[in-house]
Amino acid sequence: MAKSETSTVEKTHESLNFIEEIIEKDLKNGKNGGRVHTRFPPEPNGYLHLGHAKSICLNFGLAQKYKGLCNLRFDDTNPVTEDTEYVEAIEKDVKWLGFDWGTRKYFASDFFDQLYQYAVALVQSGHAYVCDLTPDQISEMRGKPTEAGKESPFRTRSVAENLDLFERMKNGEFADGSKVLRAKIDMASPNMHLRDPIIYRIRKAKHHRTGDKWNIYPMYDFAHGLCDSLEGITHSVCTLEFEVHRPLYDWFLDSLQTFHPQQIEFARLNINYTVLSKRKLLQLVEEKYVKGWDDPRMPTISGIRRRGYSPESIHYFAEKIGIAKRDNIIDMSLLEFCVREDLNKRAQRGMGVLEPLKLVITNYPEGQVEYLEADNNPEKPESGKRQMPFGREIFIEQEDFMENPPADFYRLAVDREVRLKYAYIIKCNEVLKNEKGEIVEVRCTYEPESKSGQDKTGKKVKSALHWVYAPQAVSAEIRIYDRLFSVEDPEGDKNKDFKEFLNPNSLKVLQNAKLEPFLKEAKLGQYFQFERKGYFVVDPDSRNENLVFNLSVTLKDAYAKGKGK
């Protein structure tokens, strides 16, 4: 296959997704003068989620690949649900994913004057009329997919009367809901969207950009395709639910004889153990099931950013799932795999004991401290080494010690030897308990000749434990996040509220974790692997006197081992 002059990547025909095939064919045929111009058009009525991330990567990625342009456009046609907060959050999310719209930031509201003129033109040509039916009456008269609808009694109004009424709607003479402007198409169409759809409604609400200028606002279906046209979009990429809307968009464009973008639909992202509906996510926020749109349990872009997912891992995820023509469900484990794969390469290693148990090495000299060498990241040798303090008193994980272990437990127990990673082989000799019978301290001896890298004992042990030197350990709060829902399909049972399936154990807070000393200087945006535990990131709640780390993802897929099932 000949390479397009605008393509930046040499690909075989078989390796192209179906959208790229369409674009390559258009470029070959000289369509649109060889231009590729896409857009990402969110509604500013909530925070973006992972489904939007896929669309962002696709639209901006196509523009980059074919040396084209991609606009950021806010389809802000409903002043009741939209807010500047959402606009700013969306911009932050797109930038975090690594994309830049340059000077091409638009709003549907930028085109309100032109859209109004388009509506007037439809009235003048006899393609639109003012209707006084109530919303319920309009819905009832629209009919069913298997039977024709009934025409509005106001459908035969004259052009002059419709123009007068529409202008008076614009001037605020009528109450909300008393009149609408409808397209005059076909009440018998098998496509319900073509049965005289509403294109303008009265809504006396303050708009986040235009204030009180307008008393009427265009419907999304009217504004969306026409804004694409006004911006010169060549390839209008959207998700499959808009496929049945395409004939309506085409009707508006053809009736107004304006530039005609090509709409291409692809499968939306569906992930198990979560919901990707802004309406339902808003419910979780407003009803305080989560701590905000950026709660790390949320599938929002702001949530996964706070949780410690990297933008590169989201790009990798989008690449792995690909672009399909039909809806399917992606396993959450694939997303977590992509996060692990990326963070493994970039995360600074460190020791973090999340639930500490004191360990005293009784034959280690009191007051002596030595510094042991540890890898910053074995995947990146150029990242160098760090010095870890080691001495008589350390912390290990509570789960790494058992007084009466089963046969398949290979970590520390009485009369058993293990290695302390980067340090020495130790043997447990004694256990101290409190008045409740709880283990509060284990006492061990160490082999001075068993130092890592210089071991002269020849001993082989089955386990290596992570640890932190107690006198210099940094205290921290650790937030352990699990999946937000306890079932794969929270929306699968239509007889139950999806919130009934919220996972009551989706957040566990550990207040007394002990960390390596250098982690006290950890900054927002840095990624860490606490060895043997998982990948962590500093939470924005963190302060010098109160360090807070979030678990991004475990080192292995816990669900593959049956957890949560």
RADAHU-V554801 format. One record per pair of residues at least 24 apart in sequence whose ideal C-beta (glycine too) atoms are under 8 Angstrom apart, sorted by the first residue. I is the first residue (numbers start at 1). J is the second residue. If there is no record, write none. Layout:
i: {I	I}
j: {J	J}
This chain:
i: {2	4	4	5	6	6	6	6	6	7	7	8	8	8	8	9	17	17	18	18	18	19	19	19	19	19	19	19	20	20	22	22	22	23	23	23	26	26	26	27	31	32	35	35	35	36	36	36	36	36	36	36	36	37	37	37	37	37	37	37	37	37	37	38	38	38	38	38	38	38	38	38	38	38	39	39	39	39	39	39	39	39	40	40	40	40	40	41	41	41	41	41	41	42	42	42	43	43	43	43	43	43	43	43	44	44	44	44	44	44	44	44	44	45	45	45	45	45	45	46	46	46	46	46	46	47	47	47	47	47	47	47	47	47	47	47	48	48	48	48	48	48	49	49	49	49	49	49	49	50	50	50	50	50	50	50	50	50	51	51	51	51	51	52	52	53	53	53	53	53	54	54	54	54	55	55	56	56	56	56	57	57	57	57	58	58	58	58	59	60	60	60	62	62	68	69	69	70	70	70	71	71	71	71	71	71	72	72	72	72	73	73	73	73	73	73	74	74	74	74	75	75	75	75	75	76	76	76	76	76	76	77	77	77	77	77	77	77	78	78	78	79	79	79	79	79	79	80	80	82	82	83	84	87	89	89	92	93	93	93	96	96	96	97	97	97	97	98	98	106	106	107	108	108	108	108	109	109	109	111	111	111	111	112	112	112	112	112	114	114	115	115	115	115	115	116	116	116	118	118	118	118	119	119	119	119	119	119	120	120	121	122	122	122	122	122	123	123	123	123	123	124	124	125	126	126	127	127	127	127	128	128	128	128	128	128	129	129	129	129	129	129	129	130	130	130	130	130	130	130	130	130	130	130	131	131	131	131	131	131	132	132	133	134	135	138	138	138	141	142	142	142	142	143	143	145	145	148	148	149	149	149	149	150	151	151	152	152	155	155	166	169	169	169	169	170	170	170	171	172	172	174	175	176	176	176	177	177	178	181	183	183	183	183	185	185	191	191	191	192	193	193	193	193	193	194	194	194	197	197	197	221	221	221	222	224	225	225	225	225	225	225	226	226	226	226	228	229	229	229	229	229	230	232	233	234	234	235	235	235	236	236	236	236	237	237	237	237	238	238	238	238	239	239	239	239	240	240	240	240	240	240	240	241	265	266	266	266	267	267	267	267	267	267	268	269	269	270	270	270	270	271	271	271	271	271	271	272	272	272	272	272	272	273	273	273	273	273	273	273	273	274	274	274	274	274	274	275	275	275	275	275	280	280	283	284	287	289	289	290	296	296	296	296	297	297	297	297	297	297	298	299	306	306	306	306	307	307	307	307	307	308	308	308	308	308	308	308	308	308	309	309	309	310	310	310	310	310	312	312	313	313	313	313	313	314	316	316	329	332	332	333	333	333	336	336	336	337	339	339	339	340	340	340	343	343	343	343	343	344	344	345	345	345	346	346	346	347	347	347	347	347	348	348	348	348	348	348	348	349	349	349	349	349	349	349	349	350	350	350	350	350	350	350	350	351	351	351	351	351	351	351	351	351	352	352	352	352	352	352	352	352	352	352	352	352	352	352	352	353	353	353	353	353	353	353	353	353	353	354	354	354	354	354	354	354	355	355	355	355	355	355	356	356	356	356	356	356	356	356	356	357	357	357	357	357	357	357	357	357	357	358	358	358	358	358	358	358	359	359	359	359	359	359	359	359	359	359	360	360	360	360	360	360	361	361	361	361	361	361	361	362	362	362	362	362	363	363	364	364	364	365	366	367	368	369	369	372	372	372	372	373	373	374	374	377	386	388	388	388	389	389	389	389	390	390	390	391	391	391	393	393	393	394	394	394	394	394	395	395	395	395	395	396	396	396	396	397	397	398	400	401	401	401	403	403	410	410	411	411	412	412	412	412	417	417	418	418	418	418	418	419	419	419	419	419	419	420	420	420	421	421	421	421	421	421	422	423	423	423	424	424	424	424	425	425	425	425	425	465	466	466	466	466	468	468	468	469	470	472	473	473	473	473	474	474	474	474	474	474	474	475	475	475	475	475	476	476	476	476	476	476	476	477	477	477	477	477	477	477	477	478	478	478	478	478	478	478	478	479	479	479	479	479	479	479	479	479	480	480	480	480	480	481	481	481	481	482	482	482	482	483	483	486	503	513	515	515	519	520	520	522	522	527	529}
j: {28	28	66	34	34	36	66	67	68	65	66	64	65	66	67	65	322	323	266	323	325	58	62	235	237	264	266	323	62	65	235	262	264	62	66	235	234	235	262	66	234	234	68	232	234	62	63	66	67	68	69	234	235	63	68	69	70	71	231	232	233	234	235	62	63	68	69	70	71	233	234	235	236	237	70	71	72	73	228	231	233	236	70	71	72	73	94	73	74	75	224	227	228	74	75	90	74	75	76	77	78	81	82	220	74	76	82	83	84	86	87	90	208	78	81	82	83	86	278	86	278	279	281	282	293	86	89	90	93	278	281	293	294	300	301	302	89	90	93	300	301	302	276	278	281	298	299	300	301	269	271	276	299	300	301	304	314	335	239	268	269	270	276	93	301	93	97	301	314	318	268	269	318	321	237	239	93	94	97	99	97	314	315	318	237	266	318	323	237	94	97	99	235	237	234	102	104	99	101	104	101	104	105	106	231	233	101	104	105	106	105	106	107	108	227	231	106	107	108	109	108	220	223	224	227	107	108	109	207	208	209	108	109	217	218	219	220	223	203	217	220	203	205	206	207	208	217	203	205	207	208	208	208	208	293	302	302	301	302	305	301	305	311	301	311	314	315	311	315	227	231	209	218	223	224	227	207	209	210	223	226	227	230	210	213	214	217	218	226	230	218	222	223	226	227	170	216	218	226	252	256	258	166	181	199	200	218	222	163	166	256	183	199	252	255	256	159	162	163	166	181	159	163	255	159	184	183	184	185	255	162	181	182	183	184	199	154	155	157	162	181	182	184	154	157	161	162	165	166	169	179	180	181	182	155	179	180	181	182	196	178	179	180	177	177	180	182	198	187	187	192	195	196	187	195	190	192	187	188	187	188	195	196	187	187	196	182	196	184	196	200	200	202	215	216	214	215	216	215	204	215	202	202	202	203	204	201	202	202	216	222	248	251	252	248	251	244	247	248	244	221	244	245	247	248	247	248	251	221	222	248	245	248	249	252	249	249	250	252	253	261	263	252	253	256	258	261	253	258	259	260	261	258	259	261	261	262	261	262	264	261	262	263	264	263	264	265	266	263	264	265	266	265	266	267	268	265	266	267	268	325	326	327	268	325	323	324	325	323	324	325	326	327	328	327	321	330	327	328	329	330	299	329	330	331	332	335	329	330	331	332	488	489	332	483	484	485	487	488	490	564	299	332	483	484	485	490	299	485	490	491	498	491	498	499	499	499	499	502	484	479	481	539	550	481	482	483	484	506	507	484	484	537	539	540	550	481	537	550	551	552	343	527	535	536	537	550	551	552	553	339	552	553	339	342	343	346	527	342	346	338	339	341	342	343	338	341	342	489	483	559	557	559	560	553	554	557	557	535	552	553	535	553	555	527	529	535	552	553	379	529	377	379	380	377	380	527	377	527	528	529	535	376	377	383	526	527	528	529	374	375	376	377	378	528	529	531	515	516	518	519	528	529	530	531	388	421	466	467	468	515	516	530	531	466	468	476	478	513	514	515	516	519	528	530	531	533	536	549	395	396	397	466	467	468	473	513	514	515	397	478	480	510	513	530	533	397	398	399	510	512	513	395	396	397	398	468	473	512	513	514	395	396	397	398	400	401	439	440	441	442	393	394	395	440	441	442	470	393	394	395	396	426	441	442	443	444	467	392	393	441	442	443	444	392	393	394	426	444	445	446	392	429	443	444	445	445	446	391	392	446	392	392	392	392	469	471	422	423	451	452	422	453	421	422	529	518	422	469	516	469	471	472	517	420	423	469	469	470	471	469	470	471	420	467	468	469	470	467	468	470	473	514	442	465	466	467	465	466	439	465	428	439	442	431	439	462	463	463	465	442	444	463	465	459	461	461	462	463	464	465	450	452	461	463	464	465	464	465	467	452	464	465	466	467	531	452	451	452	467	448	450	451	452	450	455	457	459	461	532	530	531	532	533	514	515	516	517	514	517	514	515	516	517	514	515	516	517	519	520	547	512	513	514	515	547	513	514	515	519	547	548	549	509	510	511	513	546	547	548	549	509	510	513	536	548	549	550	551	507	508	509	510	539	548	549	550	551	507	508	509	510	551	506	507	550	551	506	507	508	564	559	564	564	564	549	547	549	547	544	547	547	549	552	555}
